[in-house]
Amino acid sequence: MPAVPETKSAWTNNVDALDSTNLNAYLRDPIRFLMDRPAAMLRQTAAQSIPTGGSFTPVTFGSEVFDDDPDGVGGHSTSSNTSRYTVRYPGIYLLGGGCGFAVSATGVRGVAWLLNGAVIDGSDVMLQAVTTASTSTRVPARQITVSLAEGDYVELGAFQTSGGALNTVTGSAAASMSVTWMRLVP
């Protein structure tokens, strides 16, 4: 996996050459990384059945608005493990998103962030279902920052207690997930 390019901490006169190799490695490459840092915006394109009660179900994402990083590979796949964004560059990441649920006036709806399959403490949001007969319930995820290592994966988990399986919705209320590399871990 690729590494985050770093700047040189100090230059020594007459020892460190200001040649193209050093300028590229310690100036150009870090600037390029910051200009094209890892980021993804994912959308759910097909309704997904979420069971009632139990644990948070990872939301699947069939579409990428964008998924890019400096080497052009990205962290999401639309063909396997479509609920996951897998970290290729370690650092502090900003997560955002939310999920829309089909019309049902019973129970609660919720979302939480999952790290390697486990709920991230303090990341869940629970709302009472909308009681209007024709309105879906939309639950925004908490926007959080989290320290991620290379190979970690994050998911948006959905939860509901309508008494039976309930679909997510598509269109303007469809589930979405954004992931953005912010900085190196101190």
Secondary structure, DSSP 8 states (H G I E B T S, - for coil): --------S---TTTS--SHHHHIIIIIHHHHHHHT--EEEEE--S--EE-BSSS-EE----EEEEEE-TTS--SB-SSSSTT-EE-SS-EEEEEEEEEEE-S--SSEEEEEEEETTEE-TT--EEEE---STT--EEEE---EEEEE-TT-EEEEEEEE-SSS-EEB--GGG--EEEEEEEE---
